[in-house]
Amino acid sequence: MINLATIAHKYHVMFEQRYGKKLQAKHHYALKQIIACHTPAAGAMLYHCGDCHEDKTLLPSCGHRHCPSCQHKCNSHWLAMQQQKLLPLDYYLATFTLPAQLRPFVWSHQKWAYQAMFLAAKETLDAFFKNDKKLGECNGLVAVLHTHSRQLDFHPHVHFIVPAGGLNKSKTCWLTKTGKYLFTADNLAKVFRGKFIAMMKDASYYLPSKTPSEWNADCEYVGKGNEALTYLARYLYRGVISENNILALENDEVSFQYKDSKSKTFKTITEHACKFLWRVIQHVLPKGFRRARNYGFLHGNAKATLKRLQLQLNVNLPPLQPVIKKPVCCDKCHQPMELYLMRIANKIILDGTR
């Protein structure tokens, strides 16, 4: 396995020379953080053993949400919290994709475009719930933005985990739709297209020429929702590629693998290290932008509604297990050690000098 930080450290100067005109401040910052991850540049944590008086120094992670070596616990915590909100019914994965002709516009207006994608897709699903007599119009949706294809090309799209049920307008009655069909994908795409284009016009943006009249959407049955949540959690906090998929670094070329969506087999791409770095770094999100969102009765402000639903549907949730952090143990006597000094990026965070 090849570490992304190793590639970034070795080629960042050449990379910035080749792609400097495309790079924004967020890209430079992400690259700097990934290079510093688990090195003295990220800081240091000093531990002391009270039994045998040995000392140990550990190097912290960078904590950047696009670093594949970081935030494993954030992924696990998000997944566990979402699983606590699942209801005993069928779920669907609705996906809304922008056509290739719009990608240059999205790249130049990322914060606005990503926000508009979320809003247009949510309003589309809300309209379909409202117009379906078998569904209550008050729904609960989990939404996640992905900006990459399996080959890591720029391919912005939003996923929604959609329950086959909802509350009526007065929120007093729960309605469930049975069967393996929820909404027609072509109809979802048409409404989503209309809403997104209307938002562009309202913001005084012009639709690029040759933008197709037919856009892509999908609405796939995903069972009870667990597998879809696990899939969406995979790229929430740890960048767009697992380091297990970086196969080799030889003669300035990186080889990485991806799973082809049609053949379901792994394929390999080999290219110059700088081009590979661009594939990864281009997906850094605008500062402060939330990739994952909850809507309806899954929103943080609707906890009482969700709790009432769970009671009504006889949902027995196992208690959420607290994450127990393993103590740092002494290499000599194997007893837990005490953290007495923490320095993060040249700032002293904790100083319990002995």
N, C-alpha and C positions, 0 to 999 in steps of 0.2 A: 504494500500500500504506500502510495506517495502522498506526502502531506502538502496541502495547498499552500501553507505558509512557506514551505521550502521553495516551491516554484515562484511564489510572489517575491521572496527575498532575493532569489537569484536573477530574476528577470525584470524587476520593477523599474529599473532605470531605462532599459530598452523599451519596455512597455509604455512608459510615460512619454518617451520620445516619439513612438509610432502612433499612439492614440491620444496624444495630448489635446488635440482640438475637440475630441469627443468627451473628454473627461470633465466632470464637474467636481465641486468641492466635496460632495458626498462620496464620490468614487475615490478620490485621493485619501479621504479619511478612512474609508473602509479598508483600503489597501494597507495603509499605515497600521491599523489595528490588527489586521490578520498577520502581518509580518511580525508584530510585537508579541503576538499570542504565545504564552508560556516561555517568554524570554525575560531577561532582566529589565528590558525596556518597558514591560508591562507592570513591573513592580516586584515585590517579594513579600513572602509571609514567613516569619521566623517563629519556630516552635521550640519549646524547652521541655525536657522531661524532668519532672520533679523527683523521680525515683533514682535514676542513674546520672542525671545532670547532663545528658547529651543534648545537643542542639541540632536542629534540622531546618533547612531552607527550602521552601517550595515556591515555584514560579506560577503566578496566577494566570488565568485565561484572560483574553481581551474583553470578553462579554459582548462583542458586537453581534447583532442578530443575523448577519450574513456570513459569519465565520462557521464553517462546518465542524470545528472542534469545540464549539461553545453551546451553552444554553440547552443541553440535553434535558435538564430538569424542567425548564420552561415548557418544552414540548410535552413532556409527560404530564405536567400539571394541567396544561390546557386540555389535553385529551381526557384526563380523569374528570375534570370539571364538566366537560361537555357530555360525557357518558352519564353523569349524574342527572342530566336533563332529558335523557331519552325517554320516550313514552312507548308503551307496548302496542305499537302499530307499525305499518309498513312505511318505508322511507324511499325517497327518490333523490337522485343527484341531478340537478338541473345545471347546465353549463351554458354560458353566454360568451360568444367569441366575436371580437371585432375583425372585420376583413383586413387583408394585408394592406390595402390602399390607405387605411387609416393609421397604420402603425407609425409612420413618420410624424404625423400630427400628435399622436399619443406620446411619442418620445419627447417631443418639444413642449408638451403641456401635461406632464405626468400627473401632478397632483390633482389638477382639474379633471383630467380624463378618467383617472382611476375612481375618483369620487362619483363622477357621472355614471360610470359603469355600474357601480354598486346601486346607485339610486334608480337608474333605468331598469335594471334587472329586478330589484325589489318591487318597484311599482308595477312591473309586468306580472310578477307572480301574485301580487295583491289583487290585481284586476281579474286574474283567472280564478282565484279563490272566490272572489265576490260574485262572479258570474256562474259558478258551478253550484247548483242547488244541493248537491250531495256533500258539499264542503262548507264548513263555517268560514266566514270571511276574516276572522281574527286568527292568524296563523303564528307559528313560531319557526323562524328560519335561522340557520347558521350559514354564514357567507365567508368565503376565503378568496382573496385575489392571488392568482398565479400570473407571472409575467413571462414564463419560459415554456418552451416546448420540451419534449424529451431530449432533443439534441442541444438544448440550452439556447436556442435562437430566441429572439424577442418575439413573444407571442402572447400578448395580454388577454386574459380571460378570467371570468369569475365563476366560481362554483357555489351552488346553494344546496344544502341538505334540506329537503322539503318533506314534511310529514304528510301522510295521506289522511289528514284530519284537521279540524279547526273549530273554534268557538263561534257561535252565532253572534250577531251584531250586539246583542245585549250581554254577551259573555255568560249566559246562564245555561246553555245547552251545548254539548260536544257532539259534533258530527264527524263520521268516519266514512271514507270512500274505500270500498273493497276492490280487489282485483289487482292485476299487474300493470294497469294503465292509469296515468294521472292526467297529463296534458299532452297535446300534439306538439312536437318539437318545431315544426314549420310555423305554426301559429305563434308560439313563443318568440321565435326569431323575428317575425313580422312586427309584433308589438314592441319588442325590445328595440328594433331598428327605428321605429317611429319615435319612440321616447328619446333615444339617444340623439337623433338628428334634431329633434325639437329643442333639446338642451343646448346643442351646438349653436343653433340659430339664436336662441335667447341670450347666449353669451357672445354673440357677434362673431362666431367662428364659421368658416366656410367649409362645406363638404368637398374633399378633394375630388378632382375629376376622375372619371372611370371607376368610382366606387360602385360596386355591384348592388343591384336592387335586392338580391337575396343574400341574407346573412345566415350564420350558423348558430344553432342552439340545439341542445340535447336534453332529454329528460329520461333518465335511466333508472329502472328499479334496482334498489340496493339493499333489499331485505330490511333488517331491523336497525340499520344505520351505523353499526359499529365499524364495519370495514371502511365505509366512506369517511368516517371521522378519522380513522387511523391513516388513511391516504392523505387527507387534507393536513393532518398534523405534521406530516413528514417534512414539509418544507417551510413551516411557519417561522422558525427561529434559527435554523442552522444553514442558511444559504440554499442554493439550488442544486447542489451536488453533494452526495455522500463521498467521503474520501475513499471508501471501499471501491468506488467506481473509477478512481484514478489509477490506471494500471501501470503506467511506465513513464519515465522521463529519460529519453536517450537522444543524443545529438540535437539538442535544443527543441525536440519535439515531445509533445505530451500525447499519450494514448489514454482515452477514457471510454467507458462502455455505457450504453443506455439500452433500455428495453423497448423494442419496437412495438408500437400499439397494435399493428395488424398481425404480424407473425408471432408475437409474444415471445420472441427470442432476443437474446442480447446481441447487439451489434457494436462495432468499435469505430471510433473516429480518431485519427492521428493527425495532428497539426502542430504548427509552431507554438511554442509556449506562450508567446505574446498574444496570439489569436485566442488561445484557450483562456488566458486571463481575462480577455475582453468578454468572452462568452459568459464568464462568471460574474465579473464586476458590473457589467451593464445592467444587472437586475437589482442593484441596490436601490431601495425605495427612498422617496423623499423623507427628510427628517421628520419624525413624529407621526408619519402616516401609519394607520392601523391596517394591517393586512387581513385580520379576522374580525368579524362583527356578528353580533346577535341581534335579531329583530323580533318584534311581536312579544309573545309571552315568554320568550327566551331572553329578552333584554334584561339588563341588571335592575331596571326599575319595575319589573313585573314579577318579582319573586313570589309575591302573595298569590298571583294568578296561577303561576306554575305549580306552587305547592297545592293549591286547591284542585288543580287538574290531576295531579299525581294521586291525591286522596280519592278523587272521583273515579279514577281508572285503576285503583288498587295497586299502585306501584310500590313495591317494597324495595327500597334502595339500601344497599349495604353502606355502612358508614364510610365516609371518605377517609382513607388511611393517611395519616400524617407522614410526610417524607422525613425519614430519620437519617440525618447526615452521619456517615461513618466518621468516627474520630481519627485524627492523624496519630499513628502509633509510632513509638520509638523503634528504630531498627535494631537496637541492642537488646532492650528488655521487653519490647513489644507492649509496653503500657501506653495508655493515652497520653498525648502531649498537650501542652497549653500554648495557645497562640499569644505571644507577648509583643510582637511588632508586625504591623502591616503597612506596607508602602505600595500605593497604587499610582503609577505614572508620576513618580517623584513627589507625591503627597503622602504625608504620614496620616493614616486613617486611625490606627490604634497604636498607642505607645505605652505598654505596660513594662517599661524597662525594669529589669531585675536588679 
